[in-house]
Amino acid sequence: MKITKICCIGAGYVGGPTMAVIAKKNPNIKVTIVDINEERIAAWNDEDLSKLPIYEPGLAEIVAETRGKNLFFSTAIDETIKESEMIFISVNTPTKTYGKGKGMAADLKYVELCARNIAEVSTTDKIVVEKSTLPVRTAQAIKSILHNTGKDVKFEILSNPEFLAEGTAIQDLLNPDRVLIGGESGDAIESLANVYGSWVPQERILRTNVWSSELSKLTANAFLAQRISSINAISELCEHTEANVDEVAKAIGMDSRIGPKFLNASIGFGGSCFQKDILNLVYIARSYNLNAVADYWEQVIILNDHQKRRFSDNLISTLYNTVSGKKIAMLGWAFKKDTNDTRESAAIYVADHLLNEQANIAVYDPKVNNKKVQADLNYLNTRSEEENNDLVKSYSDPYETSKDAHAIAIMTEWDEFKTYDWEKIYNQMKKPAFIFDGRNILNKEEMTKIGFEYSSIGK
């Protein structure tokens, strides 16, 4: 099938950047991203590119180049589905908060709604591409819905998982390690391969069956998260011995079989995918009674939660076992640098623990606003929205954030944090002035020379 029009349902962290790059590299294909969220679509269409709903280095430039030419953002979902030959489903698949599989299984209600919508409005043959992170065998469910419409319309279902790292998503899209396409129909697979083939070498486009494609995505994230939990487990051991976790990570990372990536000890991993995908893996394994497999992967999450709790416990005990009424300045709220995504960020859970101990929290993040900080804390339902609003304040200036603070907790590894005038910060803090470096980005010697009581991970 020749592809001239693509529809992507879901204008989020996956759909937005992916479709922008596809549009840039395929000027002859009309790419339309649709979403029911009018506010989000309005932000994507805003003339001021700094107002785009997603911050990702390089994204604004590509949107500026393609928007209005062959890249469009719209709320006209039905019309766009109807006119497109290829439809990407790129909606949220959060962990279920209710019913069977609560806290583990992926909630597929948005995916099912998309499939039903596609089935209802389609009048011509379509290729439907799963782009959301989904549990294995979701394609089967989509197929069942699409093939029982009673219409004379043919649907081909493909799995095309994303392997983007937020903060480097545009580079990952422009120069991917691999593009994975899983499906049953060779023609449909080649139609999608041709779209990517306009810039990705054919040898990097892997063709598999649907199940392998779906499971590869979950497995890739599980392996990456496992590395982080592994080095974080060693970091706790380092703190009880004379070892330095950075030196250990460097030594093992130089082994070519292991490699250096994802070996930075920290407060723990966050983001929308790692925890969700591992919980999915655990749920699938348990559903087949593979309990040893499930327990193995669940331990990665258990250790990650332990690392976050350990960080806040250490902060409280160092501040003489009480943070009640004390100002704690948190630098960073996003789950990692170079993104405004805060999903499952360690900062949320550390803040929540400190708030339970009646701390006053000041937050500064260069890309996250107060509205998002409050929404993240309110989502936990630990206390009332009024209490969160009273106890947590966001600032637009790091020096104001740290003024009169008893301690600073570094939660995100933003590069700008290394460039601050730390002497100025020290002079305006309560003494003794503590730094808890959850990302190991500052130099201990320099900080202690200024006068800080400095604490980091794994040292």
LOBA-615695 format. One line per 2 residues: number of its first residue (from 1); their letters; for each residue x, y, z of C-alpha. Coordinates in nm, 4 decimals. Layout:
! residues N
NUM	A	X/Y/Z ~ ...
//
This chain:
! residues 459
1	MK	0.0000/0.0000/0.0000 ~ 0.1368/0.3435/-0.0930
3	IT	0.1264/0.5721/0.2084 ~ 0.0317/0.9357/0.1427
5	KI	-0.1467/1.0206/0.4694 ~ -0.0568/0.9150/0.8233
7	CC	-0.2708/0.9703/1.1329 ~ -0.1244/0.9440/1.4845
9	IG	-0.3727/0.9216/1.7731 ~ -0.2051/1.0747/2.0798
11	AG	-0.0029/1.3979/2.0889 ~ 0.2255/1.3010/2.3753
13	YV	0.5934/1.2267/2.4402 ~ 0.6009/0.9482/2.1784
15	GG	0.3547/1.0671/1.9128 ~ 0.4773/1.4267/1.8929
17	PT	0.8516/1.3764/1.8347 ~ 0.8095/1.0563/1.6267
19	MA	0.5624/1.2103/1.3841 ~ 0.7628/1.5349/1.3595
21	VI	1.0682/1.3375/1.2429 ~ 0.8614/1.1183/1.0063
23	AK	0.7155/1.4384/0.8532 ~ 1.0603/1.5969/0.8208
25	KN	1.2031/1.2915/0.6448 ~ 0.8951/1.2242/0.4266
27	PN	0.7890/1.5622/0.2813 ~ 0.5493/1.3846/0.0406
29	IK	0.3463/1.2282/0.3257 ~ 0.0831/1.4315/0.5129
31	VT	0.1223/1.3554/0.8842 ~ -0.1568/1.4571/1.1237
33	IV	-0.1409/1.4131/1.5007 ~ -0.4832/1.4038/1.6644
35	DI	-0.5843/1.4202/2.0298 ~ -0.9069/1.4786/2.2247
37	NE	-0.7179/1.7201/2.4520 ~ -0.7889/2.0604/2.2916
39	ER	-0.5462/2.2436/2.5219 ~ -0.2620/2.0141/2.4192
41	IA	-0.3358/2.0513/2.0452 ~ -0.3538/2.4305/2.0897
43	AW	-0.0086/2.4205/2.2536 ~ 0.1319/2.2178/1.9615
45	ND	-0.0099/2.4814/1.7248 ~ 0.1165/2.7794/1.9275
47	ED	0.3256/3.0221/1.7219 ~ 0.5577/3.0600/2.0215
49	LS	0.7603/2.7378/1.9959 ~ 0.8688/2.7659/2.3601
51	KL	0.5040/2.6864/2.4475 ~ 0.5110/2.3387/2.2888
53	PI	0.3699/2.0914/2.5454 ~ 0.6877/1.8822/2.5338
55	YE	1.0439/1.9994/2.5811 ~ 1.2934/1.7921/2.3871
57	PG	1.6219/1.9296/2.2437 ~ 1.5818/1.9766/1.8660
59	LA	1.2038/1.9234/1.8585 ~ 1.0983/2.2891/1.8236
61	EI	1.3238/2.3354/1.5194 ~ 1.1696/2.0356/1.3390
63	VA	0.8147/2.1483/1.4248 ~ 0.8976/2.4962/1.2905
65	ET	1.0251/2.3428/0.9668 ~ 0.7324/2.1051/0.9027
67	RG	0.4231/2.2401/1.0776 ~ 0.1610/2.3674/0.8325
69	KN	0.3482/2.2053/0.5398 ~ 0.3068/1.8332/0.5944
71	LF	0.2785/1.8144/0.9754 ~ -0.0563/1.9038/1.1333
73	FS	-0.2059/1.8942/1.4829 ~ -0.5816/1.8544/1.5098
75	TA	-0.8779/1.7498/1.7246 ~ -1.0662/1.6235/1.4151
77	ID	-1.0035/1.2592/1.4993 ~ -1.2719/1.0851/1.2893
79	ET	-1.1990/1.2795/0.9697 ~ -0.8243/1.2188/0.9998
81	IK	-0.8692/0.8447/1.0612 ~ -1.1010/0.8220/0.7612
83	ES	-0.8595/0.9882/0.5169 ~ -0.5369/0.8124/0.6321
85	EM	-0.3941/0.4842/0.5043 ~ -0.1776/0.4311/0.8132
87	IF	-0.2835/0.4985/1.1739 ~ -0.0468/0.4990/1.4707
89	IS	-0.1957/0.4354/1.8160 ~ 0.0208/0.6332/2.0569
91	VN	-0.2010/0.6835/2.3600 ~ -0.1205/0.6463/2.7278
93	TP	-0.1134/0.2943/2.8761 ~ -0.0799/0.3632/3.2496
95	TK	-0.0599/0.0922/3.5147 ~ -0.4098/-0.0072/3.6278
97	TY	-0.5326/0.1598/3.9470 ~ -0.8401/-0.0615/3.9797
99	GK	-0.9709/-0.4161/3.9448 ~ -0.7817/-0.7248/3.8282
101	GK	-0.4104/-0.6568/3.7875 ~ -0.4318/-0.3321/3.9892
103	GM	-0.0849/-0.1836/4.0410 ~ 0.0753/-0.4124/3.7808
105	AA	-0.1137/-0.4700/3.4558 ~ -0.1318/-0.2048/3.1850
107	DL	-0.4633/-0.0250/3.1542 ~ -0.5607/-0.0739/2.7898
109	KY	-0.8904/0.1160/2.7931 ~ -0.7504/0.4031/2.5817
111	VE	-0.6050/0.1604/2.3281 ~ -0.9371/-0.0239/2.3052
113	LC	-1.1252/0.3054/2.2599 ~ -0.8890/0.3919/1.9730
115	AR	-0.9425/0.0531/1.8079 ~ -1.3209/0.0864/1.8359
117	NI	-1.3055/0.4398/1.6961 ~ -1.0927/0.3257/1.3988
119	AE	-1.3318/0.0351/1.3346 ~ -1.6345/0.2635/1.3488
121	VS	-1.5243/0.5388/1.1081 ~ -1.3042/0.3553/0.8574
123	TT	-1.4423/0.3054/0.5078 ~ -1.1161/0.2007/0.3359
125	DK	-0.8364/-0.0492/0.4178 ~ -0.5976/0.0602/0.6942
127	IV	-0.2616/-0.0335/0.8444 ~ -0.2887/0.0104/1.2228
129	VE	0.0421/0.0502/1.4081 ~ 0.0807/-0.0049/1.7849
131	KS	0.3219/0.2632/1.9014 ~ 0.2221/0.2759/2.2693
133	TL	0.4145/0.0546/2.5104 ~ 0.1851/-0.2440/2.5377
135	PV	0.1770/-0.5837/2.7032 ~ 0.2375/-0.8875/2.4854
137	RT	-0.0679/-1.0043/2.2877 ~ -0.2349/-0.6612/2.2708
139	AQ	-0.2243/-0.6783/1.8908 ~ -0.4527/-0.9801/1.9171
141	AI	-0.7106/-0.7732/2.1092 ~ -0.6896/-0.4861/1.8577
143	KS	-0.7219/-0.7346/1.5728 ~ -1.0310/-0.8919/1.7289
145	IL	-1.2052/-0.5515/1.7609 ~ -1.1107/-0.4365/1.4082
147	HN	-1.2033/-0.7626/1.2389 ~ -1.5490/-0.7799/1.3920
149	TG	-1.6861/-0.4571/1.2497 ~ -1.9135/-0.6297/0.9982
151	KD	-1.7715/-0.3950/0.7335 ~ -1.5868/-0.4874/0.4176
153	VK	-1.2715/-0.3091/0.5382 ~ -0.9358/-0.4843/0.5735
155	FE	-0.7101/-0.3974/0.8686 ~ -0.3451/-0.4998/0.9046
157	IL	-0.1998/-0.4665/1.2572 ~ 0.1690/-0.3955/1.3147
159	SN	0.3718/-0.3561/1.6329 ~ 0.6330/-0.0783/1.6105
161	PE	0.7594/-0.0095/1.9645 ~ 0.9547/0.3066/2.0389
163	FL	1.3018/0.2889/2.1940 ~ 1.3405/0.6606/2.2669
165	AE	1.5248/0.8033/2.5641 ~ 1.3680/1.1289/2.6735
167	GT	1.6171/1.4127/2.6534 ~ 1.7746/1.2579/2.3419
169	AI	1.4533/1.1523/2.1621 ~ 1.5160/1.3540/1.8441
171	QD	1.8687/1.2175/1.8037 ~ 1.7385/0.8667/1.8801
173	LL	1.4780/0.9091/1.6041 ~ 1.7185/1.0580/1.3501
175	NP	1.9829/0.7932/1.4123 ~ 1.8168/0.4872/1.5712
177	DR	2.0066/0.1740/1.6812 ~ 1.7203/-0.0204/1.5250
179	VL	1.3604/0.0126/1.4122 ~ 1.1475/-0.2871/1.5041
181	IG	0.8394/-0.3810/1.3017 ~ 0.6354/-0.6852/1.4015
183	GE	0.3494/-0.8171/1.1910 ~ 0.1937/-1.0992/0.9918
185	SG	0.1518/-0.9264/0.6553 ~ 0.4704/-0.8731/0.4584
187	DA	0.3087/-0.5977/0.2510 ~ 0.2026/-0.3973/0.5579
189	IE	0.5465/-0.4395/0.7160 ~ 0.7139/-0.3131/0.3978
191	SL	0.4779/-0.0128/0.3788 ~ 0.5967/0.0989/0.7238
193	AN	0.9588/-0.0007/0.6485 ~ 0.9471/0.2307/0.3448
195	VY	0.8391/0.5241/0.5627 ~ 1.1384/0.4698/0.7941
197	GS	1.3585/0.3714/0.4998 ~ 1.3632/0.7315/0.3791
199	WV	1.6368/0.7887/0.6393 ~ 1.7092/0.4625/0.8268
201	PQ	1.9378/0.2046/0.6555 ~ 1.7495/-0.1173/0.5750
203	ER	1.9863/-0.3306/0.7840 ~ 1.8678/-0.1413/1.0932
205	IL	1.4999/-0.2137/1.0230 ~ 1.4204/-0.5442/1.1937
207	RT	1.1162/-0.7430/1.0874 ~ 0.9735/-0.9907/1.3408
209	NV	0.6455/-1.1506/1.4380 ~ 0.4100/-0.9366/1.6480
211	WS	0.4763/-1.1154/1.9775 ~ 0.8555/-1.0830/1.9508
213	SE	0.8193/-0.7129/1.8762 ~ 0.5899/-0.6466/2.1732
215	LS	0.8033/-0.8476/2.4164 ~ 1.1297/-0.6890/2.2905
217	KL	1.0123/-0.3466/2.4074 ~ 0.9296/-0.4634/2.7609
219	TA	1.2525/-0.6632/2.7792 ~ 1.4725/-0.3732/2.6622
221	NA	1.3367/-0.1456/2.9355 ~ 1.3584/-0.4208/3.1970
223	FL	1.7273/-0.4798/3.1147 ~ 1.8098/-0.1079/3.1332
225	AQ	1.6266/-0.0637/3.4640 ~ 1.7966/-0.3749/3.5979
227	RI	2.1379/-0.2173/3.5366 ~ 2.0382/0.0918/3.7340
229	SS	1.9085/-0.1144/4.0261 ~ 2.2220/-0.3294/4.0116
231	IN	2.4621/-0.0347/4.0469 ~ 2.2355/0.1230/4.3110
233	AI	2.2513/-0.1990/4.5144 ~ 2.6314/-0.1793/4.4958
235	SE	2.6170/0.1909/4.5962 ~ 2.4701/0.0968/4.9341
237	LC	2.7456/-0.1585/4.9847 ~ 3.0034/0.1087/4.8932
239	EH	2.8649/0.3418/5.1612 ~ 2.9342/0.0759/5.4257
241	TE	3.2877/0.0037/5.3041 ~ 3.5794/0.2106/5.1781
243	AN	3.4714/0.1664/4.8154 ~ 3.3628/0.4475/4.5794
245	VD	3.0739/0.3540/4.3495 ~ 3.2021/0.5778/4.0660
247	EV	3.5336/0.3921/4.0671 ~ 3.3571/0.0548/4.0752
249	AK	3.1257/0.1596/3.7871 ~ 3.4233/0.2754/3.5799
251	AI	3.6132/-0.0470/3.6446 ~ 3.3275/-0.2748/3.5423
253	GM	3.2148/-0.0454/3.2583 ~ 3.5535/-0.0847/3.0877
255	DS	3.4752/-0.4551/3.0459 ~ 3.3515/-0.4674/2.6854
257	RI	3.0964/-0.7345/2.7784 ~ 2.9335/-0.4959/3.0266
259	GP	2.9948/-0.1473/2.8833 ~ 2.9629/0.1874/3.0655
261	KF	2.6025/0.2893/2.9978 ~ 2.3356/0.3003/3.2698
263	LN	2.5917/0.2560/3.5468 ~ 2.5462/0.5928/3.7197
265	AS	2.4447/0.5373/4.0813 ~ 2.1607/0.7691/4.1752
267	IG	1.8465/0.8185/4.3741 ~ 1.6737/0.5687/4.1421
269	FG	1.5113/0.5534/3.8001 ~ 1.1894/0.7296/3.7034
271	GS	1.0010/0.7988/3.3820 ~ 0.6866/0.6567/3.2331
273	CF	0.8288/0.3305/3.1021 ~ 1.0766/0.1464/3.3231
275	QK	0.8511/0.0762/3.6205 ~ 0.5382/0.0320/3.4106
277	DI	0.7047/-0.2120/3.1719 ~ 0.8633/-0.4225/3.4465
279	LN	0.5320/-0.4415/3.6343 ~ 0.3770/-0.5509/3.3056
281	LV	0.6411/-0.8203/3.2659 ~ 0.5796/-0.9345/3.6236
283	YI	0.2044/-0.9475/3.5666 ~ 0.2375/-1.1451/3.2427
285	AR	0.4797/-1.3915/3.4084 ~ 0.2453/-1.4413/3.7058
287	SY	-0.0515/-1.4940/3.4723 ~ 0.1387/-1.7940/3.3265
289	NL	0.2376/-1.9099/3.6804 ~ 0.6026/-1.8256/3.6075
291	NA	0.6544/-1.7080/3.9649 ~ 1.0349/-1.7337/3.9761
293	VA	1.0532/-1.5156/3.6626 ~ 0.8066/-1.2659/3.8123
295	DY	0.9944/-1.2470/4.1451 ~ 1.3242/-1.1890/3.9653
297	WE	1.1987/-0.8839/3.7729 ~ 0.9917/-0.7486/4.0606
299	QV	1.3104/-0.7219/4.2671 ~ 1.4349/-0.4507/4.0264
301	II	1.1373/-0.2325/4.1309 ~ 1.1696/-0.3212/4.5000
303	LN	1.5325/-0.2086/4.4989 ~ 1.4461/0.1136/4.3162
305	DH	1.1826/0.2001/4.5780 ~ 1.4333/0.1144/4.8512
307	QK	1.6901/0.3538/4.7008 ~ 1.4443/0.6470/4.7036
309	RR	1.3379/0.5726/5.0604 ~ 1.6999/0.5339/5.1698
311	FS	1.7802/0.8800/5.0322 ~ 1.5009/1.0536/5.2235
313	DN	1.5708/0.8515/5.5411 ~ 1.9365/0.9571/5.5249
315	LI	1.8363/1.3223/5.4809 ~ 1.6048/1.3092/5.7842
317	ST	1.8537/1.1291/6.0100 ~ 2.1369/1.3662/5.9113
319	LY	1.9179/1.6660/5.9986 ~ 1.9067/1.5450/6.3607
321	NT	1.6126/1.3091/6.2999 ~ 1.3620/1.5842/6.2267
323	VS	1.2751/1.7979/5.9261 ~ 0.9567/1.9359/6.0822
325	GK	0.9243/2.3039/5.9918 ~ 1.2604/2.2987/5.8105
327	KI	1.3013/2.4315/5.4565 ~ 1.4381/2.1685/5.2173
329	AM	1.5357/2.3021/4.8727 ~ 1.4875/2.0460/4.5965
331	LG	1.6819/2.1163/4.2791 ~ 1.5148/1.9294/3.9954
333	WA	1.1716/1.7696/3.9621 ~ 1.1853/1.6097/3.6136
335	FK	1.2827/1.2422/3.6196 ~ 1.6000/1.3203/3.4214
337	KD	1.7704/1.6186/3.2591 ~ 1.6700/1.7693/2.9232
339	TN	1.3004/1.6832/2.9574 ~ 0.9959/1.8292/3.1297
341	DT	0.8526/1.4813/3.1940 ~ 0.7970/1.4155/3.5645
343	RE	0.6227/1.0778/3.5483 ~ 0.7429/0.8461/3.8278
345	SA	1.0181/1.0963/3.9115 ~ 1.2103/1.0120/4.2304
347	AI	1.1569/1.3732/4.3417 ~ 0.7819/1.3140/4.3844
349	YV	0.8289/1.0233/4.6262 ~ 1.1123/1.1823/4.8226
351	AD	0.9075/1.5018/4.8591 ~ 0.6051/1.3011/4.9724
353	HL	0.8110/1.1241/5.2403 ~ 0.9569/1.4558/5.3640
355	LN	0.6097/1.6138/5.3694 ~ 0.4909/1.3277/5.5911
357	EQ	0.7625/1.4461/5.8298 ~ 0.6216/1.8032/5.8075
359	AN	0.9043/1.9557/5.6037 ~ 0.8593/2.2753/5.4020
361	IA	0.9737/2.2138/5.0449 ~ 1.1032/2.4640/4.7904
363	VY	1.1350/2.3366/4.4322 ~ 1.3315/2.4666/4.1359
365	DP	1.3382/2.2921/3.7983 ~ 1.4269/2.4818/3.4781
367	KV	1.1500/2.3084/3.2780 ~ 0.8792/2.2106/3.5306
369	NN	0.6228/2.4599/3.6609 ~ 0.4385/2.4755/3.9935
371	KK	0.1138/2.3463/3.8396 ~ 0.2884/2.0198/3.7433
373	VQ	0.4613/1.9838/4.0815 ~ 0.1295/2.0229/4.2628
375	AD	-0.0479/1.7841/4.0226 ~ 0.2174/1.5169/4.0812
377	LN	0.1824/1.5384/4.4598 ~ -0.1976/1.5585/4.4511
379	YL	-0.2086/1.2442/4.2357 ~ -0.0655/1.0458/4.5299
381	NT	-0.3644/1.1441/4.7494 ~ -0.1428/1.1435/5.0589
383	RS	-0.2847/1.4733/5.1878 ~ -0.5224/1.7478/5.0778
385	EE	-0.4458/1.9761/4.7831 ~ -0.4474/2.2719/5.0246
387	EN	-0.1795/2.1097/5.2422 ~ 0.0415/2.0377/4.9392
389	ND	-0.0035/2.3959/4.8241 ~ 0.0906/2.5327/5.1676
391	LV	0.3941/2.3082/5.2199 ~ 0.5430/2.3045/4.8671
393	KS	0.6456/2.6207/4.6819 ~ 0.8012/2.6399/4.3359
395	YS	1.0512/2.9105/4.2413 ~ 1.1895/3.0366/3.9126
397	DP	1.5319/3.1147/4.0618 ~ 1.7667/2.8600/4.2259
399	YE	1.9178/3.1169/4.4636 ~ 1.5742/3.2146/4.5919
401	TS	1.4889/2.8448/4.6266 ~ 1.7859/2.7776/4.8524
403	KD	1.7628/3.0946/5.0637 ~ 1.7300/3.0071/5.4359
405	AH	1.7170/2.6346/5.3513 ~ 1.8500/2.3806/5.6006
407	AI	1.9414/2.1413/5.3195 ~ 1.9564/2.1099/4.9420
409	AI	1.8551/1.7854/4.7721 ~ 1.9688/1.7440/4.4106
411	MT	1.7029/1.5366/4.2388 ~ 1.7744/1.5828/3.8660
413	EW	2.1142/1.5965/3.6913 ~ 2.0572/1.9254/3.5062
415	DE	2.3927/2.0545/3.3768 ~ 2.3204/2.4068/3.4971
417	FK	2.3336/2.2934/3.8620 ~ 2.7092/2.2419/3.8282
419	TY	2.7594/2.6044/3.7177 ~ 2.5951/2.7791/4.0153
421	DW	2.7754/3.0110/4.2560 ~ 2.7712/2.7605/4.5394
423	EK	2.9531/2.9975/4.7738 ~ 2.6646/3.2445/4.7362
425	IY	2.4159/2.9638/4.8022 ~ 2.6102/2.8541/5.1115
427	NQ	2.6184/3.2059/5.2554 ~ 2.2396/3.2410/5.2465
429	MK	2.1541/2.8972/5.3929 ~ 2.0984/2.7975/5.7572
431	KP	2.4098/2.6496/5.9167 ~ 2.5259/2.3800/5.9170
433	AF	2.4360/2.3769/5.5440 ~ 2.3734/2.0317/5.4000
435	IF	2.3785/1.9070/5.0390 ~ 2.2339/1.5671/4.9521
437	DG	2.3495/1.4977/4.5988 ~ 2.1107/1.2370/4.4600
439	RN	2.2821/1.2454/4.1200 ~ 2.6524/1.2640/4.2169
441	IL	2.7031/1.5709/3.9951 ~ 2.8921/1.8023/4.2326
443	NK	3.2547/1.7828/4.3450 ~ 3.2787/1.6789/4.7108
445	EE	3.6135/1.8526/4.7724 ~ 3.4865/2.1826/4.6346
447	MT	3.1645/2.1662/4.8359 ~ 3.3341/2.0793/5.1659
449	KI	3.5930/2.3522/5.1074 ~ 3.3081/2.6065/5.0822
451	GF	3.1732/2.4722/5.4122 ~ 2.8914/2.2373/5.3104
453	EY	2.8172/1.9086/5.4828 ~ 2.8103/1.7067/5.1595
455	SS	2.6497/1.3659/5.1129 ~ 2.6255/1.1668/4.7883
457	IG	2.5287/0.8195/4.6658 ~ 2.7694/0.5287/4.7048
459	K	3.0626/0.7150/4.8574
//
